[in-house]
């Protein structure tokens, strides 16, 4: 654990050193204003940029390693992501409902068709009873 | 794995420190025999500190890892 902490501190110091290297030519005045970058400026700036980036990577890596070790030791609890509620399964539509409906309505449709056919032939049905449509109209 | 990445970063930083010490003479902005320029002095100090800190960190890391290994070996021998 302590070695990772030492590594993180060293990497953080290196990160700050990299930032200093990037601004040093301008801060110390070795880079003339309004002029192309000199060799020392170019060298220091890009070296500082690389040092800063590597230092940042080192800090992140050591901090992640420390966190991992703390989790393994049980000193840090990992926050569990709340599981999103699963959508309730939609009940499948009853199979054959339209077929059942058709079979239920078939006698009714047949009776209506028969009624309509008989209406054209006369006011009375074949079995002697008055047509239902006529009865309804007479009410 | 993450610690290995960190150690690799320390090694790269150590090499960068060495490069900073050598840069004024390698790039050629420090004339030979002349007094050190400001950029040279800055590079030498920052490079020396960077290399030193990285080296010390690597040594401490290796020493602690060895101590842990030795401790494990002791437990195995006792068992």
Backbone of each chain as ProteinMPNN parsed JSONL, in Angstrom:
{"seq_chain_A": "XXXXXXXXXXXXXXXXXXXXXXXXXXXXXXXXXXXXXXXXXXXXXXXXXXXXXXXXXXXXXXXXXXXXXXXXXXXXXXXXXXXXXXXXXXXXXXXXXXXXXXXXXXXXXXXXXXXXXXXXXXXXXXXXXXXXXXXXXXX", "coords_chain_A": {"N_chain_A": [[0.84, -1.211, 0.0], [1.888, 1.273, 0.91], [3.909, 1.686, -0.883], [2.612, 2.16, -3.225], [1.425, 4.52, -2.635], [3.665, 6.169, -2.357], [4.548, 6.075, -4.98], [2.409, 7.389, -6.238], [2.656, 9.956, -5.167], [5.191, 10.686, -6.143], [4.665, 10.651, -8.886], [2.808, 12.703, -9.003], [4.392, 14.894, -8.286], [6.086, 14.872, -10.478], [4.27, 15.497, -12.451], [3.714, 18.168, -11.813], [6.235, 19.226, -12.216], [6.442, 18.879, -14.943], [4.517, 20.704, -15.842], [5.745, 23.057, -15.0], [8.039, 23.016, -16.614], [6.907, 23.504, -19.073], [6.132, 26.165, -18.952], [8.385, 27.46, -18.225], [10.345, 28.648, -20.087], [9.062, 31.003, -20.801], [8.513, 32.159, -18.388], [11.025, 32.543, -17.256], [12.144, 34.155, -19.088], [13.783, 33.362, -21.146], [12.85, 32.919, -23.617], [12.484, 34.976, -26.315], [10.121, 37.633, -26.735], [7.51, 37.74, -29.192], [8.826, 36.272, -31.141], [10.117, 33.505, -33.059], [9.999, 30.202, -31.64], [12.78, 29.295, -29.717], [15.502, 26.863, -29.708], [15.974, 25.879, -27.024], [13.479, 26.509, -25.879], [11.622, 25.002, -27.392], [12.542, 22.423, -26.838], [12.263, 22.286, -24.016], [9.528, 22.795, -23.684], [8.128, 20.693, -25.039], [9.233, 18.481, -23.829], [8.365, 18.95, -21.235], [5.617, 18.77, -21.653], [5.316, 16.054, -22.299], [6.261, 14.935, -19.881], [4.356, 15.89, -18.092], [2.011, 14.636, -19.021], [2.671, 11.906, -18.759], [3.136, 11.85, -16.033], [0.576, 12.417, -15.079], [-0.802, 10.157, -15.966], [0.541, 8.267, -14.432], [-0.19, 9.049, -11.812], [-2.961, 8.588, -11.924], [-2.96, 5.816, -12.362], [-1.708, 4.789, -10.046], [-3.435, 5.729, -8.051], [-5.769, 4.378, -8.765], [-4.866, 1.786, -8.326], [-4.447, 1.838, -5.549], [-7.061, 2.257, -4.695], [-8.221, -0.112, -5.586], [-6.904, -1.974, -3.981], [-7.828, -1.202, -1.495], [-10.498, -1.853, -1.752], [-10.308, -4.624, -2.004], [-9.389, -5.267, 0.537], [-11.599, -4.679, 1.93], [-12.057, -2.218, 3.005], [-13.182, -0.215, 1.668], [-16.3, 0.311, 0.32], [-17.802, -0.826, -2.576], [-19.875, 0.978, -4.622], [-22.925, -0.19, -5.655], [-24.44, -0.271, -8.784], [-27.729, 0.831, -9.27], [-30.048, -1.462, -10.267], [-31.879, -1.243, -13.214], [-35.415, -1.248, -13.311], [-36.92, -4.047, -14.71], [-38.881, -4.101, -17.639], [-42.307, -4.992, -17.387], [-43.357, -8.134, -18.518], [-45.3, -8.282, -21.395], [-48.513, -9.588, -21.558], [-49.187, -12.265, -23.681], [-51.27, -12.008, -26.535], [-54.452, -13.59, -26.521], [-54.612, -16.574, -28.273], [-56.337, -17.292, -31.258], [-58.654, -15.842, -30.717], [-60.11, -14.287, -32.455], [-61.039, -16.215, -34.122], [-62.66, -17.681, -32.439], [-64.564, -15.738, -31.898], [-65.661, -15.415, -34.428], [-66.799, -17.921, -34.794], [-68.723, -17.818, -32.815], [-70.337, -15.774, -33.708], [-71.252, -16.699, -36.075], [-73.773, -18.225, -36.251], [-75.561, -16.145, -35.752], [-75.081, -14.384, -37.839], [-75.829, -16.006, -39.902], [-78.537, -16.302, -39.35], [-79.416, -13.689, -39.665], [-78.901, -13.316, -42.361], [-80.621, -15.155, -43.431], [-83.052, -14.05, -42.623], [-83.028, -11.648, -44.05], [-83.196, -12.633, -46.627], [-85.7, -13.78, -46.558], [-87.325, -11.617, -46.151], [-87.657, -10.332, -48.581], [-89.377, -12.108, -49.895], [-91.785, -12.196, -48.555], [-94.047, -11.089, -45.883], [-94.115, -12.846, -43.814], [-92.382, -15.361, -42.04], [-90.912, -18.55, -42.917], [-91.56, -20.472, -41.06], [-93.898, -19.549, -40.09], [-93.915, -17.613, -38.162], [-93.844, -14.112, -37.456], [-91.594, -11.849, -39.16], [-88.591, -10.864, -37.58], [-87.499, -8.374, -38.033], [-89.617, -6.925, -38.946], [-91.244, -6.945, -36.682], [-89.753, -5.432, -34.957], [-89.929, -2.987, -36.259], [-92.604, -2.415, -35.983], [-92.919, -1.735, -33.334]], "CA_chain_A": [[0.0, 0.0, 0.0], [2.688, 2.494, 1.049], [4.713, 1.879, -2.093], [1.748, 2.778, -4.242], [1.247, 5.926, -2.243], [4.908, 6.858, -2.725], [4.519, 6.215, -6.434], [1.435, 8.425, -6.603], [3.233, 11.264, -4.819], [6.264, 10.959, -7.097], [4.049, 10.972, -10.178], [2.2, 14.04, -8.883], [5.493, 15.863, -8.357], [6.539, 14.899, -11.875], [3.257, 16.238, -13.213], [3.927, 19.607, -11.579], [7.495, 19.578, -12.869], [6.146, 19.0, -16.362], [3.84, 21.989, -16.067], [6.751, 24.115, -14.858], [8.903, 22.998, -17.794], [6.187, 24.094, -20.209], [6.045, 27.633, -18.853], [9.668, 28.012, -17.782], [11.01, 29.575, -21.011], [8.369, 32.293, -20.802], [8.61, 32.719, -17.043], [12.409, 32.958, -16.999], [12.526, 35.154, -20.084], [14.759, 32.862, -22.124], [12.189, 32.94, -24.926], [12.171, 36.37, -26.669], [8.724, 37.868, -27.125], [7.221, 37.967, -30.613], [9.852, 35.631, -31.965], [9.943, 32.046, -33.154], [10.513, 29.485, -30.473], [14.189, 28.888, -29.818], [15.718, 25.433, -29.437], [15.69, 25.533, -25.624], [12.033, 26.598, -25.624], [10.972, 23.83, -27.993], [12.937, 21.223, -26.084], [11.664, 22.282, -22.671], [8.054, 22.745, -23.743], [7.615, 19.355, -25.395], [9.612, 17.547, -22.758], [7.44, 19.201, -20.129], [4.304, 18.223, -22.014], [5.38, 14.594, -22.116], [6.396, 14.623, -18.457], [3.06, 16.142, -17.444], [1.05, 13.59, -19.413], [3.072, 10.633, -18.131], [2.894, 12.002, -14.593], [-0.865, 12.29, -14.835], [-1.136, 8.729, -16.122], [1.067, 7.575, -13.255], [-1.05, 9.352, -10.654], [-4.236, 7.867, -12.092], [-2.735, 4.374, -12.208], [-1.448, 4.463, -8.639], [-4.664, 5.949, -7.273], [-6.663, 3.249, -9.062], [-4.326, 0.595, -7.647], [-4.737, 1.988, -4.113], [-8.503, 2.026, -4.524], [-8.464, -1.545, -5.785], [-6.432, -2.699, -2.793], [-8.753, -0.899, -0.391], [-11.716, -2.639, -1.973], [-9.99, -6.028, -1.694], [-9.304, -5.402, 1.996], [-12.911, -4.43, 2.526], [-12.088, -0.909, 3.677], [-13.997, 0.67, 0.832], [-17.427, -0.42, -0.27], [-18.078, -0.434, -3.957], [-21.287, 1.321, -4.811], [-23.559, -0.985, -6.715], [-25.379, 0.469, -9.632], [-29.109, 0.375, -9.096], [-30.534, -2.145, -11.468], [-33.099, -0.65, -13.768], [-36.53, -2.217, -13.275], [-37.206, -4.649, -16.018], [-40.273, -3.894, -18.062], [-43.141, -6.165, -17.163], [-43.657, -8.818, -19.788], [-46.667, -8.079, -21.881], [-49.212, -10.862, -21.714], [-49.449, -12.524, -25.1], [-52.678, -11.946, -26.918], [-55.012, -14.946, -26.611], [-54.603, -17.088, -29.629], [-57.608, -17.784, -31.787], [-59.809, -15.105, -30.204], [-60.95, -13.872, -33.585], [-61.699, -17.424, -34.649], [-63.783, -18.0, -31.528], [-65.61, -14.727, -32.118], [-66.324, -15.723, -35.698], [-67.659, -19.105, -34.623], [-69.878, -17.402, -32.009], [-71.242, -14.899, -34.477], [-71.701, -17.351, -37.315], [-75.236, -18.473, -36.284], [-76.274, -14.867, -35.817], [-74.969, -13.886, -39.214], [-76.646, -16.881, -40.757], [-79.948, -15.976, -39.1], [-79.692, -12.388, -40.288], [-78.955, -13.489, -43.824], [-81.879, -15.847, -43.735], [-84.104, -13.061, -42.434], [-83.017, -10.706, -45.171], [-83.69, -13.342, -47.81], [-87.13, -14.009, -46.423], [-88.044, -10.343, -46.177], [-88.007, -10.034, -49.977], [-90.428, -13.014, -50.364], [-93.079, -11.965, -47.912], [-93.992, -10.528, -44.553], [-94.049, -13.901, -42.808], [-91.281, -16.288, -42.176], [-91.335, -19.861, -43.39], [-92.146, -21.258, -39.968], [-95.157, -18.967, -39.712], [-93.765, -16.524, -37.22], [-93.529, -12.85, -38.156], [-90.175, -11.532, -39.249], [-88.122, -10.093, -36.435], [-87.293, -6.971, -38.43], [-90.929, -6.299, -38.985], [-91.714, -6.767, -35.307], [-89.045, -4.29, -34.396], [-90.426, -1.751, -36.869], [-93.96, -2.144, -35.527], [-92.945, -1.278, -31.947]], "C_chain_A": [[0.872, 1.258, 0.0], [3.504, 2.761, -0.207], [3.889, 2.519, -3.208], [1.514, 4.25, -3.918], [2.488, 6.734, -2.612], [4.95, 7.079, -4.242], [3.567, 7.313, -6.881], [1.99, 9.815, -6.306], [4.326, 11.647, -5.814], [5.693, 11.352, -8.457], [3.397, 12.354, -10.141], [3.271, 15.132, -8.936], [6.005, 15.996, -9.794], [5.545, 15.667, -12.748], [3.46, 17.752, -13.054], [5.223, 20.082, -12.233], [7.287, 19.749, -14.37], [5.455, 20.316, -16.69], [4.84, 23.146, -15.976], [7.648, 24.176, -16.103], [8.224, 23.666, -18.994], [6.183, 25.622, -20.155], [7.388, 28.283, -18.532], [10.302, 28.983, -18.792], [10.368, 30.966, -21.017], [8.496, 32.972, -19.434], [10.025, 33.242, -16.768], [12.9, 33.981, -18.014], [13.562, 34.663, -21.067], [14.17, 32.796, -23.535], [11.838, 34.395, -25.254], [10.714, 36.506, -27.099], [8.635, 38.138, -28.622], [8.316, 37.406, -31.523], [9.552, 34.147, -32.038], [10.555, 31.376, -31.936], [11.96, 29.075, -30.724], [14.304, 27.395, -29.51], [15.458, 25.074, -27.972], [14.195, 25.543, -25.312], [11.32, 25.361, -26.159], [11.272, 22.577, -27.188], [12.238, 21.168, -24.735], [10.15, 22.116, -22.733], [7.57, 21.323, -24.025], [8.053, 18.297, -24.398], [8.662, 17.706, -21.567], [6.056, 18.649, -20.403], [4.277, 16.711, -21.809], [5.454, 14.209, -20.651], [5.058, 14.812, -17.74], [2.053, 15.038, -17.765], [1.387, 12.268, -18.723], [2.847, 10.7, -16.617], [1.424, 11.845, -14.249], [-1.319, 10.835, -14.959], [-0.665, 7.944, -14.902], [0.218, 7.81, -12.021], [-2.353, 8.553, -10.749], [-4.053, 6.374, -11.849], [-2.517, 4.013, -10.743], [-2.692, 4.674, -7.771], [-5.659, 4.811, -7.515], [-6.186, 1.986, -8.357], [-4.602, 0.651, -6.146], [-6.214, 1.708, -3.843], [-8.838, 0.542, -4.634], [-8.054, -2.337, -4.54], [-7.35, -2.44, -1.597], [-10.047, -1.701, -0.526], [-11.481, -4.104, -1.611], [-9.937, -6.244, -0.189], [-10.634, -5.143, 2.698], [-13.018, -3.106, 3.254], [-12.924, 0.104, 2.898], [-15.087, -0.18, 0.211], [-17.672, 0.103, -1.674], [-19.56, -0.176, -4.088], [-21.856, 0.51, -5.963], [-24.508, -0.098, -7.514], [-26.777, -0.09, -9.429], [-29.61, -0.217, -10.404], [-31.836, -1.502, -11.934], [-34.217, -1.684, -13.73], [-36.838, -2.74, -14.664], [-38.661, -4.405, -16.401], [-41.076, -5.177, -17.898], [-43.469, -6.829, -18.491], [-45.126, -8.646, -20.166], [-47.318, -9.437, -22.104], [-49.524, -11.096, -23.184], [-50.947, -12.534, -25.384], [-53.228, -13.358, -27.034], [-55.118, -15.385, -28.06], [-56.011, -17.539, -30.019], [-58.818, -17.031, -31.294], [-60.726, -14.695, -31.347], [-61.686, -15.078, -34.178], [-62.886, -17.805, -33.767], [-64.934, -17.031, -31.732], [-66.388, -15.028, -33.404], [-67.258, -16.91, -35.556], [-68.896, -18.763, -33.785], [-70.893, -16.606, -32.829], [-71.816, -15.57, -35.717], [-73.202, -17.645, -37.324], [-76.044, -17.193, -36.414], [-76.265, -14.307, -37.231], [-75.837, -14.711, -40.144], [-78.134, -16.557, -40.604], [-80.329, -14.652, -39.752], [-79.809, -12.52, -41.807], [-80.26, -14.16, -44.236], [-83.073, -14.888, -43.637], [-84.201, -12.112, -43.62], [-83.555, -11.372, -46.428], [-85.203, -13.495, -47.746], [-87.932, -12.718, -46.501], [-88.509, -9.998, -47.583], [-89.172, -10.9, -50.448], [-91.77, -12.711, -49.733], [-92.927, -11.411, -46.528], [-93.838, -11.592, -43.488], [-92.892, -14.824, -43.088], [-91.839, -17.659, -42.565], [-92.005, -20.673, -42.294], [-93.425, -20.616, -39.429], [-95.059, -17.83, -38.735], [-93.454, -15.239, -37.985], [-92.026, -12.574, -38.116], [-89.767, -10.627, -38.094], [-87.952, -8.62, -36.776], [-88.614, -6.238, -38.443], [-91.456, -6.02, -37.598], [-91.067, -5.546, -34.688], [-89.589, -2.987, -34.954], [-91.803, -1.387, -36.35], [-94.018, -1.611, -34.104], [-93.072, 0.233, -31.861]], "O_chain_A": [[0.651, 2.183, -0.782], [3.763, 3.913, -0.558], [4.392, 3.302, -4.014], [1.421, 5.098, -4.805], [2.379, 7.851, -3.118], [5.343, 8.146, -4.713], [3.877, 8.078, -7.794], [1.814, 10.741, -7.098], [4.384, 12.788, -6.274], [6.186, 12.28, -9.099], [3.43, 13.088, -11.129], [3.071, 16.172, -9.563], [6.315, 17.094, -10.258], [5.935, 16.393, -13.663], [3.388, 18.509, -14.021], [5.298, 21.201, -12.74], [7.869, 20.637, -14.993], [5.768, 20.963, -17.69], [4.792, 24.088, -16.767], [7.974, 25.261, -16.585], [8.878, 24.306, -19.818], [6.225, 26.287, -21.19], [7.515, 29.507, -18.563], [10.76, 30.051, -18.387], [11.047, 31.973, -21.214], [8.575, 34.197, -19.339], [10.191, 34.274, -16.118], [13.947, 34.6, -17.824], [14.173, 35.474, -21.765], [14.896, 32.638, -24.517], [11.005, 34.997, -24.576], [10.151, 35.617, -27.738], [9.553, 38.687, -29.231], [8.672, 38.005, -32.538], [8.835, 33.597, -31.202], [11.476, 31.888, -31.3], [12.31, 28.577, -31.794], [13.335, 26.752, -29.106], [14.795, 24.075, -27.694], [13.704, 24.691, -24.572], [10.513, 24.749, -25.461], [10.383, 21.778, -26.893], [11.686, 20.136, -24.353], [9.562, 21.387, -21.934], [6.697, 20.812, -23.323], [7.331, 17.331, -24.149], [8.217, 16.723, -20.975], [5.396, 18.125, -19.506], [3.342, 16.163, -21.224], [4.79, 13.266, -20.22], [4.674, 14.005, -16.893], [1.333, 14.566, -16.884], [0.512, 11.598, -18.176], [2.419, 9.724, -16.001], [1.072, 11.217, -13.251], [-2.118, 10.351, -14.157], [-1.373, 7.071, -14.4], [-0.063, 6.878, -11.267], [-2.787, 7.927, -9.781], [-4.888, 5.738, -11.206], [-3.082, 3.035, -10.255], [-2.964, 3.886, -6.865], [-6.311, 4.339, -6.584], [-6.994, 1.206, -7.852], [-4.949, -0.361, -5.537], [-6.566, 1.014, -2.889], [-9.641, 0.016, -3.863], [-8.761, -3.246, -4.105], [-7.614, -3.335, -0.795], [-10.612, -2.165, 0.465], [-12.331, -4.748, -0.996], [-10.383, -7.277, 0.311], [-10.77, -5.36, 3.903], [-13.95, -2.887, 4.028], [-13.316, 1.145, 3.426], [-14.829, -1.247, -0.347], [-17.737, 1.308, -1.913], [-20.39, -1.005, -3.715], [-21.342, 0.523, -7.082], [-25.263, 0.705, -6.967], [-26.99, -1.303, -9.418], [-29.599, 0.411, -11.463], [-32.754, -1.256, -11.151], [-34.008, -2.848, -14.07], [-36.99, -1.994, -15.631], [-39.558, -4.499, -15.563], [-40.618, -6.275, -18.213], [-43.815, -6.161, -19.465], [-46.038, -8.84, -19.362], [-46.75, -10.317, -22.751], [-50.067, -10.217, -23.854], [-51.759, -13.002, -24.585], [-52.561, -14.237, -27.579], [-55.63, -14.678, -28.928], [-56.759, -18.088, -29.21], [-59.934, -17.531, -31.436], [-61.95, -14.745, -31.231], [-62.809, -14.96, -34.667], [-63.951, -18.191, -34.249], [-66.104, -17.414, -31.743], [-67.612, -14.908, -33.449], [-68.357, -16.924, -36.11], [-69.972, -19.323, -33.994], [-72.107, -16.739, -32.672], [-72.756, -15.063, -36.33], [-73.862, -17.342, -38.317], [-77.072, -17.153, -37.09], [-77.275, -13.829, -37.747], [-76.488, -14.188, -41.048], [-78.886, -16.537, -41.578], [-81.415, -14.508, -40.314], [-80.682, -11.928, -42.442], [-80.899, -13.798, -45.224], [-83.981, -14.921, -44.468], [-85.285, -11.812, -44.122], [-84.282, -10.753, -47.203], [-85.897, -13.356, -48.753], [-89.103, -12.737, -46.883], [-89.595, -9.45, -47.775], [-89.908, -10.47, -51.335], [-92.805, -12.961, -50.351], [-91.809, -11.269, -46.033], [-93.464, -11.275, -42.359], [-92.488, -15.029, -44.233], [-93.047, -17.895, -42.545], [-92.908, -21.467, -42.561], [-93.977, -21.078, -38.431], [-96.05, -17.139, -38.501], [-92.856, -15.292, -39.059], [-91.306, -12.986, -37.207], [-90.515, -9.736, -37.689], [-88.211, -7.737, -35.958], [-88.718, -5.089, -38.013], [-92.052, -4.969, -37.358], [-91.705, -4.745, -34.005], [-89.704, -1.996, -34.233], [-92.151, -0.208, -36.275], [-95.052, -1.086, -33.691], [-93.109, 0.788, -30.763]]}, "seq_chain_B": "XXXXXXXXXXXXXXXXXXXXXXXXXXXXXXXXXXXXXXXXXXXXXXXXXXXXXXXXXXXXXXXXXXXXXXXXXXXXXXX", "coords_chain_B": {"N_chain_B": [[-1.978, -4.857, -12.097], [-2.697, -2.2, -12.648], [-0.909, -0.963, -10.953], [1.43, -1.753, -12.179], [1.35, -0.262, -14.489], [1.678, 2.246, -13.348], [4.291, 2.004, -12.317], [5.651, 1.705, -14.696], [5.216, 4.253, -15.718], [6.751, 5.69, -13.9], [9.305, 4.805, -14.567], [9.516, 5.835, -17.157], [9.406, 8.535, -16.516], [11.76, 8.802, -15.079], [13.609, 8.372, -17.136], [12.971, 10.6, -18.671], [13.862, 12.604, -16.974], [16.609, 12.132, -17.049], [17.023, 12.699, -19.72], [16.449, 15.44, -19.705], [18.592, 16.428, -18.274], [20.615, 15.934, -20.033], [19.838, 17.303, -22.271], [20.53, 20.137, -22.812], [23.157, 19.948, -23.725], [22.974, 18.014, -25.644], [21.131, 19.004, -27.509], [22.342, 21.38, -28.081], [22.176, 24.012, -27.187], [23.661, 24.925, -25.143], [26.64, 26.382, -25.016], [29.891, 24.985, -25.315], [32.162, 25.198, -22.656], [31.315, 27.696, -21.91], [29.638, 29.906, -19.56], [26.895, 28.559, -17.708], [23.77, 28.778, -19.268], [20.532, 30.295, -18.535], [18.432, 28.596, -19.258], [19.748, 26.184, -19.342], [20.524, 25.814, -16.675], [17.991, 25.619, -15.49], [17.01, 23.311, -16.758], [18.842, 21.409, -15.822], [18.38, 21.408, -13.017], [15.606, 20.775, -12.823], [15.503, 18.407, -14.3], [17.318, 16.822, -12.842], [16.004, 16.684, -10.363], [13.647, 15.423, -11.139], [14.565, 12.958, -12.145], [15.791, 12.015, -9.824], [13.663, 11.861, -7.91], [11.961, 10.057, -9.211], [13.616, 7.838, -9.325], [14.029, 7.25, -6.61], [11.402, 6.654, -5.883], [10.935, 4.368, -7.419], [12.816, 2.652, -6.29], [11.848, 2.464, -3.653], [9.405, 1.259, -4.157], [10.222, -1.207, -5.244], [11.643, -2.223, -3.07], [9.693, -2.489, -1.098], [8.038, -4.337, -2.338], [9.768, -6.522, -2.428], [10.104, -6.953, 0.302], [7.555, -7.777, 0.982], [7.412, -10.132, -0.497], [9.431, -11.587, 0.791], [8.269, -11.846, 3.288], [6.101, -13.517, 2.714], [7.461, -15.813, 1.897], [8.614, -16.499, 4.308], [6.388, -17.187, 5.823], [5.575, -19.46, 4.431], [7.756, -21.121, 4.852], [7.61, -21.412, 7.618], [5.211, -22.751, 7.842]], "CA_chain_B": [[-1.934, -4.358, -13.479], [-2.672, -0.732, -12.593], [0.361, -0.583, -10.332], [2.483, -1.94, -13.184], [1.293, 0.927, -15.348], [2.279, 3.337, -12.585], [5.742, 1.794, -12.28], [6.137, 2.03, -16.045], [5.241, 5.717, -15.798], [7.91, 6.162, -13.127], [10.511, 4.534, -15.359], [9.537, 6.826, -18.243], [9.736, 9.836, -15.908], [13.195, 8.777, -14.778], [14.317, 8.582, -18.403], [12.754, 11.999, -19.062], [14.773, 13.405, -16.155], [17.957, 11.967, -17.607], [17.049, 13.45, -20.974], [16.493, 16.875, -19.398], [19.967, 16.765, -17.873], [21.495, 15.856, -21.197], [19.298, 18.063, -23.398], [21.271, 21.356, -23.207], [24.384, 19.593, -24.437], [22.608, 17.212, -26.815], [20.49, 19.867, -28.513], [23.384, 22.319, -28.487], [21.96, 25.407, -26.799], [24.635, 25.283, -24.115], [27.973, 26.368, -25.632], [30.897, 24.298, -24.511], [33.133, 26.068, -21.995], [30.711, 28.966, -21.494], [28.839, 29.827, -18.327], [25.601, 27.924, -17.967], [22.638, 29.667, -19.56], [19.39, 30.097, -17.622], [17.693, 27.394, -19.677], [20.545, 25.014, -18.941], [20.402, 25.648, -15.22], [16.629, 25.14, -15.229], [16.915, 21.908, -17.183], [19.631, 20.562, -14.928], [17.7, 21.273, -11.722], [14.332, 20.049, -12.958], [15.817, 17.045, -14.729], [17.923, 16.111, -11.718], [14.967, 16.401, -9.363], [12.715, 14.434, -11.704], [15.227, 11.652, -12.162], [16.003, 11.584, -8.434], [12.388, 11.472, -7.277], [11.482, 8.828, -9.858], [14.483, 6.729, -8.925], [13.727, 6.91, -5.211], [10.09, 5.998, -5.848], [11.095, 3.002, -7.956], [13.55, 1.852, -5.299], [10.943, 2.171, -2.529], [8.417, 0.281, -4.639], [10.868, -2.52, -5.355], [12.01, -2.692, -1.731], [8.473, -2.926, -0.403], [7.596, -5.587, -2.976], [10.672, -7.587, -1.968], [9.794, -7.232, 1.712], [6.325, -8.572, 0.99], [7.768, -11.475, -0.974], [10.184, -12.256, 1.859], [7.299, -12.21, 4.325], [5.337, -14.687, 2.25], [8.348, -16.961, 1.949], [8.794, -16.862, 5.713], [5.171, -17.897, 6.245], [5.583, -20.777, 3.807], [8.781, -21.917, 5.534], [7.104, -21.746, 8.963], [4.134, -23.724, 7.732]], "C_chain_B": [[-1.848, -2.836, -13.49], [-1.377, -0.244, -11.976], [1.507, -0.742, -11.318], [2.525, -0.747, -14.137], [1.94, 2.116, -14.64], [3.788, 3.214, -12.521], [6.352, 2.106, -13.651], [6.212, 3.545, -16.228], [6.439, 6.275, -15.037], [9.212, 5.938, -13.897], [10.643, 5.562, -16.483], [9.914, 8.199, -17.686], [11.219, 9.902, -15.546], [14.013, 9.038, -16.053], [14.155, 10.028, -18.891], [13.672, 12.922, -18.255], [16.195, 13.333, -16.67], [18.094, 12.763, -18.907], [17.145, 14.961, -20.7], [17.908, 17.298, -18.99], [20.874, 16.831, -19.097], [21.087, 16.82, -22.309], [20.12, 19.309, -23.767], [22.52, 21.039, -24.027], [24.056, 18.798, -25.706], [22.001, 18.085, -27.908], [21.467, 20.947, -28.977], [23.137, 23.759, -28.097], [22.809, 25.814, -25.602], [26.029, 25.212, -24.753], [29.001, 25.724, -24.705], [31.886, 25.324, -23.927], [32.554, 27.383, -21.515], [29.949, 28.769, -20.186], [27.477, 29.256, -18.669], [24.523, 28.987, -18.218], [21.49, 29.369, -18.586], [18.618, 28.828, -17.961], [18.434, 26.133, -19.255], [20.419, 24.751, -17.445], [19.029, 25.09, -14.862], [16.496, 23.666, -15.583], [17.666, 20.986, -16.235], [18.917, 20.358, -13.586], [16.432, 20.425, -11.837], [14.59, 18.595, -13.362], [16.415, 16.217, -13.61], [16.893, 15.74, -10.673], [14.011, 15.316, -9.861], [13.328, 13.035, -11.688], [15.412, 11.126, -10.738], [14.731, 11.089, -7.775], [11.877, 10.17, -7.885], [12.31, 7.632, -9.404], [14.176, 6.284, -7.498], [12.387, 6.173, -5.118], [10.175, 4.569, -6.356], [11.794, 2.108, -6.932], [12.636, 1.495, -4.122], [9.91, 1.122, -2.94], [9.025, -1.116, -4.676], [11.189, -3.08, -3.973], [10.786, -3.221, -0.989], [7.945, -4.23, -0.998], [8.469, -6.758, -2.531], [10.385, -7.963, -0.52], [8.54, -8.093, 1.823], [6.598, -10.006, 0.544], [8.491, -12.26, 0.114], [9.242, -12.704, 2.974], [6.492, -13.437, 3.941], [6.197, -15.942, 2.325], [8.56, -17.441, 3.364], [7.598, -17.662, 6.205], [5.157, -19.318, 5.694], [6.578, -21.689, 4.526], [8.315, -22.337, 6.927], [6.035, -22.836, 8.889], [4.691, -25.077, 7.393]], "O_chain_B": [[-1.053, -2.248, -14.224], [-0.81, 0.758, -12.41], [2.454, 0.043, -11.3], [3.595, -0.287, -14.535], [2.661, 2.898, -15.259], [4.496, 4.212, -12.656], [7.429, 2.694, -13.746], [7.16, 4.058, -16.824], [7.069, 7.231, -15.487], [10.107, 6.783, -13.879], [11.725, 6.092, -16.734], [10.662, 8.941, -18.322], [11.853, 10.946, -15.696], [14.97, 9.813, -16.049], [15.085, 10.607, -19.453], [14.195, 13.902, -18.784], [16.902, 14.34, -16.724], [19.113, 13.404, -19.166], [17.86, 15.672, -21.408], [18.358, 18.394, -19.324], [21.773, 17.667, -19.183], [21.89, 17.124, -23.191], [20.385, 19.517, -24.951], [22.884, 21.797, -24.926], [24.762, 18.893, -26.71], [22.316, 17.927, -29.088], [21.423, 21.376, -30.13], [23.806, 24.655, -28.611], [22.684, 26.933, -25.104], [26.543, 24.122, -25.003], [28.973, 25.9, -23.487], [32.375, 26.202, -24.637], [33.221, 28.119, -20.788], [29.659, 27.649, -19.766], [26.968, 29.443, -19.774], [24.396, 29.957, -17.471], [21.477, 28.34, -17.911], [18.202, 28.082, -17.075], [17.822, 25.141, -18.861], [20.231, 23.614, -17.012], [18.918, 24.192, -14.027], [15.946, 22.875, -14.817], [17.18, 19.91, -15.887], [18.865, 19.236, -13.082], [16.213, 19.494, -11.062], [13.97, 17.674, -12.831], [16.067, 15.049, -13.441], [16.896, 14.624, -10.153], [13.621, 14.418, -9.116], [12.693, 12.065, -11.275], [15.216, 9.94, -10.477], [14.716, 10.026, -7.156], [11.415, 9.283, -7.167], [11.776, 6.556, -9.135], [14.077, 5.09, -7.217], [12.25, 5.2, -4.376], [9.56, 3.665, -5.792], [11.41, 0.955, -6.735], [12.646, 0.358, -3.649], [9.586, 0.217, -2.171], [8.425, -2.082, -4.204], [11.025, -4.276, -3.733], [10.84, -4.264, -0.338], [7.47, -5.11, -0.28], [7.967, -7.855, -2.287], [10.418, -9.138, -0.155], [8.466, -9.01, 2.641], [6.086, -10.962, 1.126], [8.21, -13.438, 0.337], [9.391, -13.791, 3.531], [6.235, -14.302, 4.779], [5.736, -16.999, 2.757], [8.674, -18.642, 3.609], [7.745, -18.668, 6.9], [4.779, -20.261, 6.389], [6.298, -22.86, 4.779], [8.578, -23.454, 7.372], [5.96, -23.717, 9.746], [3.936, -26.04, 7.257]]}, "name": "protein", "num_of_chains": 2, "seq": "XXXXXXXXXXXXXXXXXXXXXXXXXXXXXXXXXXXXXXXXXXXXXXXXXXXXXXXXXXXXXXXXXXXXXXXXXXXXXXXXXXXXXXXXXXXXXXXXXXXXXXXXXXXXXXXXXXXXXXXXXXXXXXXXXXXXXXXXXXXXXXXXXXXXXXXXXXXXXXXXXXXXXXXXXXXXXXXXXXXXXXXXXXXXXXXXXXXXXXXXXXXXXXXXXXXXXXXXXX"}
